[in-house]
Amino acid sequence: MDFDVIIIGGSYAGLSAALTLGRSTRNVLVIDAGKPCNRQTPHSHNFLTHDGDKPVDIAKAAKAEVLKYPTLRFLEGKAISAKQIDGVFSIGIENGENFTARKILLATGLKDVLPDIKGLAECWAISAIHCPYCHGYEVKNEKIGLLMNGDHAFEMAKNLHLWNKDLTILTNGKSEFTAGQVEKLKSKSITVLEEEIIELEHQNGQLENIVFKNGKKVTFKAIYVKPEIEQHINFSGQLGFELTDLKTIKVDEQQETTAKGVYAAGDCTTLFRSLSIVTAAGTVAAVMINKALISEDF
C-alpha cells in the first residue's frame, strides 16, 4: 500500500489528525481541495491563542507545522472516488491518480446551502452569520435579524436575547410559530416580519439593508441564517457508512464510522462547527487510528 492513512480534507480536523499521525511516524497522505467552508470569514473567534485571527492564517500556520514531519505528504486536489477491497482502501483523485491506504479519515466538512436570495452568498460568514459563540460578541447590542422560522427561530431568538435586545425574525413567508411562542416573542419585544425577502443590500459583504418584495427596506447590522447542510463529499454509498438524521456522518466515541477502518472527524460529523471542537476531534481520530494499526501489527 502507498500509505498507512489517507486523510481527505486538509482543514483543521484533517491537519490536527495529520500532526498526531506524523508524530507517530505514520506514512500519511492529506488530500485537500482548498475550499474550506469558512473561506469568506474575516476573523475566527473562541479558539484559544487564535481569537480574532483570520482562519486562512491559522490554517496556513497549521499546514506549515504539519509538513515539518517527513512521513507526511500533502496533495492539492479533489478526491472523487473511494472503495475498499479486502481491507485495502483506494482513493481516486480528480486528476486520475489513485492512492491506497490501510485506514481512511474523512475530514471533508459540510457544504452550506443558502436560501436563494440576492446578496446572501456574498454576505455569508461576514455579516450573514450562523453562530453567536463565533460571531455574537462582535455584533452585540446591535439591531439584528434572524432569517429563519418556527422552533429553530424561537430558540435562536431566546439565545440571542443575551447579546441583542433589538431582534427581528425574518420568516420570509408565513410564520410557523405556536400561539405560545408568539406571545413570548411579543413579551420580549421581538418583531416578526413575514414579508418575502428579495435582496440583501451590502458593501463587500457588509450588510446594509434587507429589501422586501413589497418594496420595504430595513437596516440591520447583521443577520443570523440557518442554512441547509450537505456533505461536501459524500462517500457513504461507496464505503458503506451511515449518516445521521441530521445528515452528518455517524461516528462512535473513537471517531470511527459504521464502516470498519473508515474514520471521520470535524464538521462532517457534527453541527458544533467550532475550531476547537473539530481540532480536538481530529486528534482523537488520529490516536484511535494509530492504536488500531498498532494492534493489527503487534
C-alpha positions in Angstrom: 0.0 0.0 0.0 1.0 3.6 -0.6 0.2 4.9 2.9 -0.8 3.9 6.3 -3.6 6.5 6.4 -5.2 8.8 3.8 -6.9 11.9 5.2 -9.4 13.5 2.9 -9.7 17.1 3.9 -6.9 19.4 4.9 -8.6 21.9 7.1 -8.5 22.0 10.9 -9.6 18.4 11.7 -7.6 16.9 9.0 -4.4 18.9 9.8 -4.8 18.1 13.5 -5.0 14.4 12.7 -2.1 14.6 10.4 0.0 16.3 13.1 -0.7 13.4 15.5 -0.1 10.7 12.9 3.1 12.4 11.7 4.4 12.4 15.2 3.6 8.7 15.3 5.9 8.2 12.3 2.9 7.1 10.1 3.1 7.5 6.3 0.1 9.8 5.6 -1.4 11.5 2.6 -3.5 14.5 3.1 -5.8 15.3 0.1 -7.3 18.8 0.1 -9.3 20.7 -2.5 -8.6 24.1 -0.9 -12.2 25.2 -0.4 -13.0 25.3 3.4 -16.4 26.4 4.4 -15.0 29.4 6.3 -13.0 30.8 3.4 -15.0 34.1 3.5 -14.8 34.5 7.2 -12.7 37.5 8.1 -11.9 36.5 11.7 -12.1 33.4 13.9 -13.2 33.5 17.5 -13.5 31.3 20.6 -10.3 29.4 19.8 -7.6 29.9 22.5 -4.4 31.7 21.3 -6.1 32.5 18.0 -9.0 34.6 19.0 -9.5 37.2 16.2 -7.1 35.7 13.8 -8.0 35.1 10.2 -9.0 31.4 9.5 -6.7 31.3 6.5 -3.7 32.4 8.6 -4.5 29.7 11.2 -4.7 27.0 8.5 -1.5 28.2 6.9 0.4 28.1 10.1 -1.1 24.6 10.9 -0.1 23.3 7.5 3.5 24.5 7.9 3.7 22.7 11.3 2.4 19.5 9.8 4.8 19.5 6.9 7.8 19.5 9.2 7.2 15.8 9.7 8.9 13.8 6.9 6.3 11.0 6.6 3.5 13.4 5.7 2.6 14.3 2.1 0.1 17.0 1.1 -1.7 16.8 -2.2 -3.8 19.6 -3.6 -6.7 18.0 -5.4 -10.2 16.7 -5.1 -11.0 13.1 -4.1 -13.8 11.8 -6.3 -14.0 8.1 -5.5 -13.4 5.7 -2.7 -13.6 1.9 -2.4 -12.4 -0.9 -0.1 -11.3 -4.3 -1.4 -10.1 -6.9 1.0 -9.2 -4.4 3.7 -7.4 -2.0 1.3 -8.8 1.4 0.7 -8.3 3.0 -2.7 -8.9 6.7 -3.3 -9.3 8.2 -6.7 -8.3 11.8 -7.4 -9.9 14.2 -10.0 -6.6 14.3 -11.9 -6.7 10.5 -12.5 -4.3 9.4 -9.8 -5.2 6.7 -7.3 -3.7 6.0 -3.9 -4.1 3.2 -1.4 -4.1 3.1 2.4 -4.9 0.8 5.4 -7.2 3.4 7.0 -9.2 6.4 5.9 -10.0 9.6 7.7 -12.8 11.7 6.3 -12.4 15.4 7.3 -14.3 16.7 4.4 -16.6 19.2 6.1 -20.1 20.3 5.3 -21.5 22.4 2.5 -23.8 25.3 3.5 -26.9 25.5 1.1 -28.2 29.0 1.5 -31.6 30.4 0.6 -31.7 31.8 -3.0 -31.7 35.4 -2.1 -29.7 38.0 -4.0 -26.6 39.2 -2.0 -26.8 36.5 0.7 -23.9 34.4 -0.6 -21.7 37.5 -0.7 -22.6 38.3 2.9 -22.3 34.7 4.2 -19.8 34.4 7.1 -19.2 38.1 7.1 -22.4 39.8 8.1 -24.8 36.9 7.5 -23.7 34.6 10.3 -24.8 31.4 12.0 -23.3 31.1 15.5 -23.4 33.6 18.4 -20.4 31.9 20.0 -18.4 32.5 16.9 -19.6 36.0 16.0 -22.1 37.2 18.5 -19.7 39.4 20.6 -18.7 41.5 17.5 -22.4 42.5 16.8 -23.6 42.7 20.4 -26.1 45.4 21.2 -26.8 46.0 17.5 -30.0 45.7 15.5 -30.0 42.0 14.3 -32.2 40.0 12.0 -32.9 36.2 12.1 -33.6 34.7 8.7 -35.3 31.5 9.9 -38.7 30.3 11.1 -40.5 28.1 13.6 -38.9 26.3 16.5 -35.4 27.0 15.4 -36.0 30.7 15.1 -37.7 30.8 18.5 -34.8 29.0 20.2 -32.2 31.2 18.4 -34.1 34.4 19.4 -34.1 33.1 23.0 -30.4 32.6 22.9 -29.5 35.8 21.1 -31.5 37.9 23.5 -28.4 37.7 25.8 -26.4 39.6 23.2 -29.0 41.6 21.4 -32.3 43.1 22.6 -33.2 44.6 19.2 -34.2 41.4 17.4 -36.3 40.9 14.3 -37.3 37.5 13.0 -37.5 37.4 9.2 -39.6 34.3 8.3 -39.5 35.1 4.5 -43.1 33.9 4.3 -45.8 32.8 6.7 -44.6 32.3 10.2 -44.7 28.9 11.8 -44.8 29.9 15.5 -47.2 28.5 18.0 -49.5 30.8 19.9 -47.4 30.5 23.0 -44.2 31.3 21.1 -45.9 34.4 19.5 -46.8 35.7 23.0 -43.4 35.1 24.4 -41.7 36.9 21.5 -44.1 39.8 21.9 -43.3 40.0 25.6 -39.6 40.3 24.8 -40.3 43.0 22.1 -39.0 40.7 19.3 -40.6 41.6 16.0 -41.7 39.0 13.4 -41.8 40.1 9.7 -43.4 37.7 7.3 -42.7 39.6 4.1 -40.8 37.9 1.3 -37.2 38.9 1.0 -35.7 39.7 -2.4 -32.3 41.1 -1.7 -29.6 41.8 0.8 -28.0 45.2 0.0 -24.4 45.2 1.1 -20.9 46.7 0.6 -18.3 44.0 0.2 -20.3 41.6 2.3 -21.2 44.0 5.0 -24.9 44.1 5.2 -26.8 47.4 4.9 -30.4 46.7 4.2 -32.9 43.9 3.8 -35.1 44.6 0.8 -38.6 43.0 0.8 -40.9 42.2 -2.1 -43.3 44.9 -1.1 -40.5 47.5 -1.6 -39.9 48.0 2.1 -36.3 48.2 3.3 -35.0 47.6 6.9 -31.5 48.2 8.0 -29.6 45.6 10.1 -26.1 45.3 11.4 -26.1 41.6 10.7 -28.4 38.7 10.3 -28.3 35.1 11.6 -29.1 32.4 9.0 -29.8 28.7 9.3 -28.6 27.2 6.0 -29.4 23.6 4.9 -26.3 21.4 5.0 -24.9 18.7 2.7 -21.8 16.5 3.0 -19.1 18.3 1.0 -18.0 14.9 -0.3 -20.4 12.0 0.3 -18.7 8.6 0.1 -21.4 6.9 2.2 -22.6 4.9 -0.8 -19.1 3.9 -1.9 -17.7 3.0 1.6 -20.9 1.8 3.3 -21.0 4.0 6.4 -24.2 5.6 7.8 -25.4 9.2 8.1 -27.4 10.5 11.0 -30.8 12.1 10.7 -29.0 15.5 10.7 -27.1 14.4 7.6 -23.8 14.2 9.5 -21.5 11.1 9.4 -22.3 8.7 12.2 -19.3 8.0 14.4 -18.6 6.4 17.7 -16.5 7.8 20.6 -13.4 6.7 18.8 -14.4 8.7 15.6 -14.9 5.5 13.6 -17.8 5.3 11.3 -20.1 2.4 10.9 -17.7 1.1 8.2 -14.7 -0.6 9.7 -11.5 1.2 9.0 -13.2 4.4 8.0 -12.9 7.3 10.5 -14.4 10.8 10.3 -13.8 14.0 12.2 -14.7 17.7 12.0 -17.7 19.4 10.6 -18.8 16.3 8.6 -19.6 14.6 11.9 -21.2 17.4 14.0 -23.2 20.6 13.8 -20.9 22.1 16.6 -18.7 23.7 14.0 -16.1 25.5 16.1 -12.4 25.3 15.5 -11.7 24.0 19.0 -14.2 21.1 18.7 -13.2 19.9 15.2 -9.4 20.2 16.0 -9.9 18.1 19.1 -11.9 15.5 17.1 -9.0 15.3 14.6 -6.6 14.5 17.4 -8.9 11.8 18.8 -9.4 10.2 15.4 -5.6 10.1 14.8 -4.9 8.5 18.2 -7.6 5.8 17.6 -6.4 5.1 14.0 -2.8 4.7 15.3 -4.0 2.5 18.1 -5.8 0.3 15.6 -2.7 0.0 13.4 -0.6 -0.9 16.4 -3.0 -3.6 17.4 -3.0 -5.1 13.9 0.8 -5.1 13.7 1.8 -6.2 17.2 
